[in-house]
Amino acid sequence: MADQYGARVDFYGRSLGHAQVMADRQAFDSRWPERDYRIEPSSLRLSCNQLCHVSGVLDFNAYYTASRARSRSRSSLELMLRPVGARIVIAAESRTVLWRH
């Protein structure tokens, strides 16, 4: 996952360095070790100029068996992708929760 993010990322409205984004992602992954993400295919949109804007509706189901915790949500996902050399990295990531259980 580390190579998917740029050196600086607009991460849910905050400008964060790569290490901060990785720490946030690792904390989330620890909280929800069992996750299932599904993009609603008809919602997926992509437009590119110098950056690529990707958007779609994302269904998220997560479990933590040890505590029996569960989270379900549907969100509108927005990503901005930027070419860096031969790679494409995430320059911005955000979601708006549409519903949560």
SEDO-208277 format. One line per field, with one value per residue (C-alpha): chain; x, y, z; residue number from 1. Coordinates in steps of 0.1 Angstrom, whole numbers, plus 5000, padded with zeros to 4 digits. Layout:
REM SEDO-208277
chaine c(A	...)
x c(X	...)
y c(Y	...)
z c(Z	...)
num c(NUM	...)
END
This chain:
REM SEDO-208277
chaine c(A	A	A	A	A	A	A	A	A	A	A	A	A	A	A	A	A	A	A	A	A	A	A	A	A	A	A	A	A	A	A	A	A	A	A	A	A	A	A	A	A	A	A	A	A	A	A	A	A	A	A	A	A	A	A	A	A	A	A	A	A	A	A	A	A	A	A	A	A	A	A	A	A	A	A	A	A	A	A	A	A	A	A	A	A	A	A	A	A	A	A	A	A	A	A	A	A	A	A	A	A)
x c(5000	5029	5037	5001	5004	5024	5048	5020	4983	4951	4938	4902	4906	4941	4974	4995	5029	5034	5044	5013	4990	5007	5002	4965	4960	4978	4957	4925	4937	4944	4910	4892	4914	4887	4873	4853	4851	4828	4824	4790	4800	4775	4787	4824	4836	4870	4883	4919	4938	4971	4956	4929	4898	4881	4848	4822	4800	4817	4801	4822	4818	4843	4846	4868	4862	4880	4856	4826	4826	4810	4808	4788	4786	4780	4801	4809	4846	4868	4904	4929	4957	4990	5017	5051	5077	5064	5040	5006	5000	4971	4973	4940	4915	4881	4847	4813	4793	4759	4747	4762	4751)
y c(5000	5024	5029	5039	5073	5104	5123	5147	5138	5158	5131	5136	5174	5175	5179	5151	5137	5101	5089	5104	5088	5054	5057	5066	5036	5012	5023	5018	4984	4974	4985	4967	4937	4920	4943	4940	4969	4969	4997	5000	4995	5019	5047	5046	5078	5086	5118	5127	5158	5162	5145	5118	5122	5089	5087	5061	5047	5023	4997	4989	4960	4954	4930	4925	4890	4893	4920	4911	4946	4953	4983	4988	5019	5033	5062	5085	5080	5106	5100	5122	5103	5118	5103	5102	5088	5055	5051	5066	5077	5089	5127	5131	5108	5116	5100	5113	5088	5082	5058	5038	5008)
z c(5000	5007	4970	4962	4979	4969	4990	5000	5000	5005	5028	5039	5039	5055	5037	5051	5044	5032	5067	5083	5056	5062	5100	5095	5071	5095	5124	5104	5092	5128	5139	5111	5100	5080	5053	5021	4996	4966	4941	4925	4888	4874	4897	4886	4868	4855	4838	4831	4821	4839	4869	4869	4889	4900	4917	4926	4953	4977	4999	5029	5053	5082	5110	5140	5151	5185	5197	5175	5162	5128	5105	5073	5052	5018	5007	4978	4971	4954	4943	4925	4908	4896	4875	4892	4869	4856	4885	4893	4929	4950	4954	4971	4988	5004	5011	5020	5040	5025	5052	5080	5102)
num c(1	2	3	4	5	6	7	8	9	10	11	12	13	14	15	16	17	18	19	20	21	22	23	24	25	26	27	28	29	30	31	32	33	34	35	36	37	38	39	40	41	42	43	44	45	46	47	48	49	50	51	52	53	54	55	56	57	58	59	60	61	62	63	64	65	66	67	68	69	70	71	72	73	74	75	76	77	78	79	80	81	82	83	84	85	86	87	88	89	90	91	92	93	94	95	96	97	98	99	100	101)
END
